[in-house]
Amino acid sequence: MIEFLIGMTLGGVIGVTVVALCVAASREDGP
């Protein structure tokens, strides 16, 4: 169970980071 929680936490952090990078990239490409 511990490994599962750690995996979910790392997955969430990576997901948020990817979304943030995508948003930043879209803003840079914008006007």
PDBQT receptor file of N, H, CA, C and O in Angstrom, charges set to zero:
ATOM      1  N   MET A   1       0.855  -1.212   0.000  1.00  0.00    +0.000 N 
ATOM      2  CA  MET A   1       0.000   0.000   0.000  1.00  0.00    +0.000 C 
ATOM      3  C   MET A   1       0.880   1.248   0.000  1.00  0.00    +0.000 C 
ATOM      4  O   MET A   1       0.568   2.245  -0.652  1.00  0.00    +0.000 OA
ATOM      5  N   ILE A   2       1.995   1.175   0.749  1.00  0.00    +0.000 N 
ATOM      6  H   ILE A   2       2.249   0.366   1.279  1.00  0.00    +0.000 HD
ATOM      7  CA  ILE A   2       2.889   2.344   0.812  1.00  0.00    +0.000 C 
ATOM      8  C   ILE A   2       3.428   2.658  -0.577  1.00  0.00    +0.000 C 
ATOM      9  O   ILE A   2       3.447   3.811  -1.010  1.00  0.00    +0.000 OA
ATOM     10  N   GLU A   3       3.868   1.601  -1.269  1.00  0.00    +0.000 N 
ATOM     11  H   GLU A   3       3.852   0.665  -0.918  1.00  0.00    +0.000 HD
ATOM     12  CA  GLU A   3       4.405   1.818  -2.617  1.00  0.00    +0.000 C 
ATOM     13  C   GLU A   3       3.355   2.434  -3.527  1.00  0.00    +0.000 C 
ATOM     14  O   GLU A   3       3.667   3.278  -4.368  1.00  0.00    +0.000 OA
ATOM     15  N   PHE A   4       2.093   2.004  -3.354  1.00  0.00    +0.000 N 
ATOM     16  H   PHE A   4       1.839   1.319  -2.671  1.00  0.00    +0.000 HD
ATOM     17  CA  PHE A   4       1.009   2.538  -4.186  1.00  0.00    +0.000 C 
ATOM     18  C   PHE A   4       0.818   4.025  -3.923  1.00  0.00    +0.000 C 
ATOM     19  O   PHE A   4       0.663   4.811  -4.858  1.00  0.00    +0.000 OA
ATOM     20  N   LEU A   5       0.829   4.411  -2.648  1.00  0.00    +0.000 N 
ATOM     21  H   LEU A   5       0.955   3.773  -1.889  1.00  0.00    +0.000 HD
ATOM     22  CA  LEU A   5       0.641   5.825  -2.304  1.00  0.00    +0.000 C 
ATOM     23  C   LEU A   5       1.800   6.661  -2.845  1.00  0.00    +0.000 C 
ATOM     24  O   LEU A   5       1.596   7.760  -3.360  1.00  0.00    +0.000 OA
ATOM     25  N   ILE A   6       3.015   6.129  -2.723  1.00  0.00    +0.000 N 
ATOM     26  H   ILE A   6       3.181   5.236  -2.305  1.00  0.00    +0.000 HD
ATOM     27  CA  ILE A   6       4.182   6.859  -3.234  1.00  0.00    +0.000 C 
ATOM     28  C   ILE A   6       4.072   7.025  -4.745  1.00  0.00    +0.000 C 
ATOM     29  O   ILE A   6       4.371   8.090  -5.285  1.00  0.00    +0.000 OA
ATOM     30  N   GLY A   7       3.639   5.962  -5.425  1.00  0.00    +0.000 N 
ATOM     31  H   GLY A   7       3.396   5.097  -4.986  1.00  0.00    +0.000 HD
ATOM     32  CA  GLY A   7       3.492   6.027  -6.879  1.00  0.00    +0.000 C 
ATOM     33  C   GLY A   7       2.453   7.062  -7.277  1.00  0.00    +0.000 C 
ATOM     34  O   GLY A   7       2.655   7.821  -8.225  1.00  0.00    +0.000 OA
ATOM     35  N   MET A   8       1.338   7.091  -6.550  1.00  0.00    +0.000 N 
ATOM     36  H   MET A   8       1.174   6.474  -5.780  1.00  0.00    +0.000 HD
ATOM     37  CA  MET A   8       0.281   8.051  -6.868  1.00  0.00    +0.000 C 
ATOM     38  C   MET A   8       0.789   9.475  -6.641  1.00  0.00    +0.000 C 
ATOM     39  O   MET A   8       0.500  10.373  -7.432  1.00  0.00    +0.000 OA
ATOM     40  N   THR A   9       1.544   9.680  -5.564  1.00  0.00    +0.000 N 
ATOM     41  H   THR A   9       1.779   8.950  -4.922  1.00  0.00    +0.000 HD
ATOM     42  CA  THR A   9       2.067  11.017  -5.259  1.00  0.00    +0.000 C 
ATOM     43  C   THR A   9       3.034  11.476  -6.347  1.00  0.00    +0.000 C 
ATOM     44  O   THR A   9       2.931  12.596  -6.847  1.00  0.00    +0.000 OA
ATOM     45  N   LEU A  10       3.976  10.602  -6.711  1.00  0.00    +0.000 N 
ATOM     46  H   LEU A  10       4.060   9.692  -6.305  1.00  0.00    +0.000 HD
ATOM     47  CA  LEU A  10       4.946  10.956  -7.755  1.00  0.00    +0.000 C 
ATOM     48  C   LEU A  10       4.225  11.193  -9.072  1.00  0.00    +0.000 C 
ATOM     49  O   LEU A  10       4.559  12.125  -9.802  1.00  0.00    +0.000 OA
ATOM     50  N   GLY A  11       3.241  10.358  -9.382  1.00  0.00    +0.000 N 
ATOM     51  H   GLY A  11       2.970   9.600  -8.788  1.00  0.00    +0.000 HD
ATOM     52  CA  GLY A  11       2.479  10.523 -10.619  1.00  0.00    +0.000 C 
ATOM     53  C   GLY A  11       1.759  11.860 -10.631  1.00  0.00    +0.000 C 
ATOM     54  O   GLY A  11       1.701  12.530 -11.663  1.00  0.00    +0.000 OA
ATOM     55  N   GLY A  12       1.209  12.250  -9.490  1.00  0.00    +0.000 N 
ATOM     56  H   GLY A  12       1.256  11.706  -8.652  1.00  0.00    +0.000 HD
ATOM     57  CA  GLY A  12       0.491  13.523  -9.407  1.00  0.00    +0.000 C 
ATOM     58  C   GLY A  12       1.439  14.695  -9.605  1.00  0.00    +0.000 C 
ATOM     59  O   GLY A  12       1.122  15.656 -10.306  1.00  0.00    +0.000 OA
ATOM     60  N   VAL A  13       2.611  14.604  -8.976  1.00  0.00    +0.000 N 
ATOM     61  H   VAL A  13       2.869  13.824  -8.406  1.00  0.00    +0.000 HD
ATOM     62  CA  VAL A  13       3.599  15.685  -9.105  1.00  0.00    +0.000 C 
ATOM     63  C   VAL A  13       4.048  15.809 -10.552  1.00  0.00    +0.000 C 
ATOM     64  O   VAL A  13       4.134  16.913 -11.091  1.00  0.00    +0.000 OA
ATOM     65  N   ILE A  14       4.336  14.668 -11.183  1.00  0.00    +0.000 N 
ATOM     66  H   ILE A  14       4.266  13.771 -10.746  1.00  0.00    +0.000 HD
ATOM     67  CA  ILE A  14       4.777  14.686 -12.584  1.00  0.00    +0.000 C 
ATOM     68  C   ILE A  14       3.666  15.242 -13.470  1.00  0.00    +0.000 C 
ATOM     69  O   ILE A  14       3.928  16.020 -14.387  1.00  0.00    +0.000 OA
ATOM     70  N   GLY A  15       2.419  14.840 -13.192  1.00  0.00    +0.000 N 
ATOM     71  H   GLY A  15       2.206  14.208 -12.446  1.00  0.00    +0.000 HD
ATOM     72  CA  GLY A  15       1.283  15.312 -13.994  1.00  0.00    +0.000 C 
ATOM     73  C   GLY A  15       1.136  16.821 -13.898  1.00  0.00    +0.000 C 
ATOM     74  O   GLY A  15       0.944  17.502 -14.905  1.00  0.00    +0.000 OA
ATOM     75  N   VAL A  16       1.227  17.338 -12.671  1.00  0.00    +0.000 N 
ATOM     76  H   VAL A  16       1.382  16.785 -11.853  1.00  0.00    +0.000 HD
ATOM     77  CA  VAL A  16       1.089  18.788 -12.474  1.00  0.00    +0.000 C 
ATOM     78  C   VAL A  16       2.222  19.524 -13.189  1.00  0.00    +0.000 C 
ATOM     79  O   VAL A  16       2.004  20.572 -13.796  1.00  0.00    +0.000 OA
ATOM     80  N   THR A  17       3.431  18.967 -13.112  1.00  0.00    +0.000 N 
ATOM     81  H   THR A  17       3.608  18.115 -12.619  1.00  0.00    +0.000 HD
ATOM     82  CA  THR A  17       4.584  19.594 -13.764  1.00  0.00    +0.000 C 
ATOM     83  C   THR A  17       4.392  19.640 -15.277  1.00  0.00    +0.000 C 
ATOM     84  O   THR A  17       4.663  20.655 -15.918  1.00  0.00    +0.000 OA
ATOM     85  N   VAL A  18       3.919  18.522 -15.842  1.00  0.00    +0.000 N 
ATOM     86  H   VAL A  18       3.699  17.697 -15.322  1.00  0.00    +0.000 HD
ATOM     87  CA  VAL A  18       3.701  18.462 -17.294  1.00  0.00    +0.000 C 
ATOM     88  C   VAL A  18       2.652  19.484 -17.709  1.00  0.00    +0.000 C 
ATOM     89  O   VAL A  18       2.822  20.182 -18.708  1.00  0.00    +0.000 OA
ATOM     90  N   VAL A  19       1.566  19.573 -16.945  1.00  0.00    +0.000 N 
ATOM     91  H   VAL A  19       1.428  19.006 -16.133  1.00  0.00    +0.000 HD
ATOM     92  CA  VAL A  19       0.497  20.529 -17.264  1.00  0.00    +0.000 C 
ATOM     93  C   VAL A  19       1.043  21.954 -17.187  1.00  0.00    +0.000 C 
ATOM     94  O   VAL A  19       0.744  22.783 -18.047  1.00  0.00    +0.000 OA
ATOM     95  N   ALA A  20       1.846  22.239 -16.151  1.00  0.00    +0.000 N 
ATOM     96  H   ALA A  20       2.088  21.566 -15.452  1.00  0.00    +0.000 HD
ATOM     97  CA  ALA A  20       2.409  23.580 -15.991  1.00  0.00    +0.000 C 
ATOM     98  C   ALA A  20       3.307  23.920 -17.178  1.00  0.00    +0.000 C 
ATOM     99  O   ALA A  20       3.265  25.037 -17.695  1.00  0.00    +0.000 OA
ATOM    100  N   LEU A  21       4.120  22.953 -17.609  1.00  0.00    +0.000 N 
ATOM    101  H   LEU A  21       4.155  22.046 -17.190  1.00  0.00    +0.000 HD
ATOM    102  CA  LEU A  21       5.010  23.198 -18.752  1.00  0.00    +0.000 C 
ATOM    103  C   LEU A  21       4.196  23.441 -20.014  1.00  0.00    +0.000 C 
ATOM    104  O   LEU A  21       4.535  24.309 -20.817  1.00  0.00    +0.000 OA
ATOM    105  N   CYS A  22       3.123  22.677 -20.191  1.00  0.00    +0.000 N 
ATOM    106  H   CYS A  22       2.847  21.971 -19.539  1.00  0.00    +0.000 HD
ATOM    107  CA  CYS A  22       2.277  22.844 -21.384  1.00  0.00    +0.000 C 
ATOM    108  C   CYS A  22       1.628  24.227 -21.375  1.00  0.00    +0.000 C 
ATOM    109  O   CYS A  22       1.569  24.892 -22.409  1.00  0.00    +0.000 OA
ATOM    110  N   VAL A  23       1.146  24.656 -20.222  1.00  0.00    +0.000 N 
ATOM    111  H   VAL A  23       1.194  24.116 -19.382  1.00  0.00    +0.000 HD
ATOM    112  CA  VAL A  23       0.505  25.966 -20.115  1.00  0.00    +0.000 C 
ATOM    113  C   VAL A  23       1.524  27.065 -20.407  1.00  0.00    +0.000 C 
ATOM    114  O   VAL A  23       1.223  28.028 -21.113  1.00  0.00    +0.000 OA
ATOM    115  N   ALA A  24       2.731  26.916 -19.861  1.00  0.00    +0.000 N 
ATOM    116  H   ALA A  24       2.976  26.134 -19.288  1.00  0.00    +0.000 HD
ATOM    117  CA  ALA A  24       3.774  27.919 -20.093  1.00  0.00    +0.000 C 
ATOM    118  C   ALA A  24       4.129  27.970 -21.575  1.00  0.00    +0.000 C 
ATOM    119  O   ALA A  24       4.316  29.053 -22.131  1.00  0.00    +0.000 OA
ATOM    120  N   ALA A  25       4.221  26.809 -22.216  1.00  0.00    +0.000 N 
ATOM    121  H   ALA A  25       4.069  25.929 -21.765  1.00  0.00    +0.000 HD
ATOM    122  CA  ALA A  25       4.569  26.760 -23.637  1.00  0.00    +0.000 C 
ATOM    123  C   ALA A  25       3.466  27.413 -24.462  1.00  0.00    +0.000 C 
ATOM    124  O   ALA A  25       3.752  28.164 -25.394  1.00  0.00    +0.000 OA
ATOM    125  N   SER A  26       2.217  27.135 -24.128  1.00  0.00    +0.000 N 
ATOM    126  H   SER A  26       1.985  26.525 -23.371  1.00  0.00    +0.000 HD
ATOM    127  CA  SER A  26       1.104  27.705 -24.898  1.00  0.00    +0.000 C 
ATOM    128  C   SER A  26       1.078  29.224 -24.726  1.00  0.00    +0.000 C 
ATOM    129  O   SER A  26       0.735  29.952 -25.657  1.00  0.00    +0.000 OA
ATOM    130  N   ARG A  27       1.437  29.695 -23.543  1.00  0.00    +0.000 N 
ATOM    131  H   ARG A  27       1.716  29.104 -22.786  1.00  0.00    +0.000 HD
ATOM    132  CA  ARG A  27       1.448  31.143 -23.312  1.00  0.00    +0.000 C 
ATOM    133  C   ARG A  27       2.559  31.794 -24.121  1.00  0.00    +0.000 C 
ATOM    134  O   ARG A  27       2.378  32.887 -24.658  1.00  0.00    +0.000 OA
ATOM    135  N   GLU A  28       3.713  31.128 -24.215  1.00  0.00    +0.000 N 
ATOM    136  H   GLU A  28       3.861  30.240 -23.779  1.00  0.00    +0.000 HD
ATOM    137  CA  GLU A  28       4.839  31.677 -24.976  1.00  0.00    +0.000 C 
ATOM    138  C   GLU A  28       4.502  31.716 -26.465  1.00  0.00    +0.000 C 
ATOM    139  O   GLU A  28       4.890  32.646 -27.173  1.00  0.00    +0.000 OA
ATOM    140  N   ASP A  29       3.775  30.700 -26.935  1.00  0.00    +0.000 N 
ATOM    141  H   ASP A  29       3.460  29.944 -26.361  1.00  0.00    +0.000 HD
ATOM    142  CA  ASP A  29       3.418  30.648 -28.357  1.00  0.00    +0.000 C 
ATOM    143  C   ASP A  29       2.312  31.640 -28.680  1.00  0.00    +0.000 C 
ATOM    144  O   ASP A  29       2.106  31.993 -29.841  1.00  0.00    +0.000 OA
ATOM    145  N   GLY A  30       1.600  32.090 -27.648  1.00  0.00    +0.000 N 
ATOM    146  H   GLY A  30       1.768  31.804 -26.705  1.00  0.00    +0.000 HD
ATOM    147  CA  GLY A  30       0.487  33.016 -27.872  1.00  0.00    +0.000 C 
ATOM    148  C   GLY A  30       0.987  34.408 -28.209  1.00  0.00    +0.000 C 
ATOM    149  O   GLY A  30       2.195  34.637 -28.263  1.00  0.00    +0.000 OA
ATOM    150  N   PRO A  31       0.076  35.336 -28.436  1.00  0.00    +0.000 N 
ATOM    151  CA  PRO A  31       0.423  36.720 -28.790  1.00  0.00    +0.000 C 
ATOM    152  C   PRO A  31       1.138  37.437 -27.650  1.00  0.00    +0.000 C 
ATOM    153  O   PRO A  31       1.497  38.607 -27.786  1.00  0.00    +0.000 OA
TER     154      PRO A  31
